[in-house]
Amino acid sequence: MKFRRLLVVGFFLVALATIFQTKEPLTKWIWTSSSYPHLLFGNPTHSQRDLGQPDNYLIEKKQFALSYNRTNGIPNWVSWQLNKDWLGEAPRQNDFRPDPDLPDAWSVVTGRDYGGSGFDRGHLVPSEDRGDSISDNSSTFVMTNIIPMSPDNNRGPWEKLESYSRRLVNQGKELYIIAGGDGEGGTGSRGRKTRLGRGKVLVPARLWKIVVVMESSPRTAGLGAINPDTRVIAVVIPNRMGIANADWRDFRISVDALEDALGVDFLSNLPSKLQDVLEKRIDQR
């Protein structure tokens, strides 16, 4: 098992193509302007709501925050808080649609761009993570929260980690999650593709996710609730078929390794020494 994990990490670290890169030096950069909780740990690509940054365009909603890449037609990343307040029995809305928060002049991706491709319209913020109300559940179906996923990943290890995360919440934990894609070209049920929708939508080669597990609510303790023993889960899962029965734990890596591959800075709002401790560790639970 350890050898397999090392192979996954090694392959990921030597991959040259990434969906997004930051050309800014990874200096300490504290994100403080958000009125929502989803960027508590930072804004890894320094994304802003700036028409001059169409491939790193910040959208903040009540339900989640994201960096959108207009060239690729998918998010660079989506970040969200998850606690019991967000869970519930609201029915799945399935109302896939363009995001109304994108600039009016931009070309938009629709659910039809995925039609017949062999790839799922894969959520980054899962529908089940926003079950508290119909409107919050509906928010997860905007196309800026959707990325092409192989059915075996989306319904396999990716979904298993989503379900595991909600089990942690039902045990009283509060999670902060960020997820995205990397590379170009994945394999779906109809073979390998690099783009969908006549070139509008990039298919990533891998999907990644970081989950910070809070033992106490930051609504009262803030980042002060984080300590060297705080659990941080990071995974990179290939976007291909043949992994439907795989365990998400087999794809765990360190946050440091993920940062090195993507060229971004996660958990940047934490003190540097604490960040170093948490990011070098590979989750073993």
N, C-alpha and C positions, 0 to 999 in steps of 0.2 A: 504493500500500500504506500509506504514511504517512497519507494523508488518511483512509483507511478506519479506521485505528487511532484517529485523532483523533475520528472520529465515534463509535466504540464507547466511548472514554473519556468524551466529552462527554455521551453519553446516560446512561452509568452515574452520573456525578457529579450529574446533576440529578434522578435518581430519588429520590422522597421516601419510598417504602415500603421498609423493611428488616425482615428477620426478627428481628434483635436489636439493641438499643441499650443502651448503658450510660449511666446518669445520673450516674456518678461522673466527676469531672474527670480528664483524662488526665495525672495526675501520675505520677512515677516510682514503680513498684510492682513489687518484685522477687519472683518466685515461687521459693520455696526448699524447700517442704515435700514435694515429690514424691520417691518412692524409685525412680521409673522415669525413663527418659531422654526421654520424649516431650514434656515441657514444658521442655526445656533453655532455649529462647529466651523463655519466659514464658507467662502465662495471660491471653490478650487481653481477656477479659470478667470477670476476677476471679472466675471460677466457683468454687463451693464445693459440697461434699456436704452441702447444707443443705435440709431440707424446706421452709424458708421462701423458697427461691429455685427454685420448680419450673420456671421458664422459663430458668434458667441453672444447671442442676444438674450438678455435676462427677462424672464417672465415670472412674476410672483403672484400666486393665487392664495386664497384662503386655505386651499387643500394641499398645495405643494409649490415648490419653486423649481425652475429649470433653466438651463442654458440651451438655446435652440441653434441649430446649424442650418441656415437656409440652403446652402449648397448641397448638403446631404439629405435634407428633408426629414431629419430625425433629431432628437435631442442629443447634445453632447453628454448631458447628465440630467437626472432629476433627483431632487432631495426632498425628504419628507419626515415629519414627526409621526410616530405611531404609538398611541396609548389607548386605553380602554374607551376614552371619549370618542374615538374615531370608529369603533367597531359597533356592529348592530345587525339588524335583520333586513335592511333596505334591499329590495330586489335588484338584481343586476340589470342595468339599463340598456346596454348594447347599442347605444346611440353614437356610434363612431362618427366624428365630424371634424372639420377644420377648427382650429383654435381661434376664437374671435379676438384674442389678445394679440395676434400677429398684426403687423402693419398692413393696412388695406391694400397697398400696392404690391405686396408680395404674392408670388404664386403659392398655392396651398396644396397640401397632400390630402387626399380623401381615402376613405376605406376601399374604394374601387381600385386604387393604385396597387393594392395587394392581391386583387382578384386573380385566381388561377395560378398564382406564383409558386405554390408549395410552401409558403412561409406563413406562419401565424401573425396576426396583428398583436404583437406581444406587448403587454402592459409593463411599464417600469413601476409606477405606483399601481399595485394590484387593485382590481375592483373591490375585493374583499377587505382591503385596508381602509376603505371609505364606505362602510355599511351603516353609518349613523343616520344618514338621510338620503332621500332620492337625489337631491341636488348634488350632494357630495359624491355619491356614487357616480352620477352622470359626469362629473368633472374628470374622472379618470379615462373617459372615452374620447377626449380631444386628441387629435393626431400628434400633437407635440409631446404626448406621453407614450407614444406607440413606437415600436421598433421592430423590424423584421426578425422573427425568431424561428428557428427550426422547430417543428412540432415536438421532436423528441427532447429538445432542451426546455421549451416553454411548458410542456406538460410533464416533464421529468424532473431533473435536479433543480431547475429554476423554481418550479411550482412547489417542490418539497421544501426549499428554503423559505419561500413565502409563508407556507403553512407553519413551519417551525417558528418563524418570527412571531406570528400571531399567537402561538402557544406560549411563547415567552411573555407576551403582553398579558395574556389571561392569567399568568402566574404573578402579575403585579409589576412587571418591568415596563419601562418606557424606552422606546427605541428611536434612534435617529439613523436614517438610512439614506444612502446615495447610490445610484446605479447608472450604468451607461453601457456603451459598446466601444469596441476598439477594432482596428484593422478593416479590411475590405474583402468581402467574398465569403459566403456561408453556403451550407448545403441543406436544402429543404427536401420535402417529399418528392419534388420534381427535378432534383439535381442541383448543381451548383449555380449560383447567381451572384453577381456583384451589385446589380442595381435592379430596382423594380419601377413600375409605372413610367415606362419610356425614359428611364434615366433619372427620374425625380428623387428616388428613395435609395439610399445606400444600404446595402446589406452588410452588417458587421461580421467580422470573423470570430469574434469572441464577445461575451457579455461579462461585465464585472459588477460587483456589488460590495459595499461596505456597510456593516450593521454595528452601531455602537449601542451597547446594552447598558442602560442606566438602572442602577439599583434603587435610586430614589428620584423623585420627580424634579427636573430642573425648574419647574414652575416655582418651586420654593428655594431650591439650592443653586440653580443656574449651573454654569460650568464648574462651580465648586464641588458639585457632586461627583466629578470625575477624579479618580485616584489611580495609582499605578496598577491596581488589581482590576480595574474596569475591563470588562470583556469587549473585545473588538473582533468581529468576524469579517474577513475579506475573502472573496472568491473570484476566480476567473474561469468561465465555463465555455468550451468551444461551441460555436453556433453550427452544429451539424447533426446529422442523424446518427442513430446507433447508440445513444446515451440515455434512452428513456428510463432505463432501470438503474442508472448510476446514482450514487449517493452524493449529495452536494458537498459533503465533508471531504471527498476525494479531491476537490478542486480548491482547497484553501491555500492561501498564500499570505504573506505579510503585506501590510499597507505600504511599507517602504518599497517592496518589490513592485507594487502597482504604481506608486508614484514615479519610480525610475522609468518604468515602461511608458507611462503616459506623459511624463514631463509636467505634472501638476502637483499642487500641495494640498493634501487633505488635512482635516482637523486643525487648520491653521489658526483658529482662535484659541487653542490651548497653549499654555506655557510651553516653551520649546523643550525643556527637559522632560516634561510629562509626555509631550508628543513623541519624543524619541523613544521612550520606554514602550509606549503602546504600539507604535508603528513597526517596531522591529520584530514583534512577537507574532507567531502563527498560532491561531486558535487551535486548541487541542481538546476541547470539551465535547 
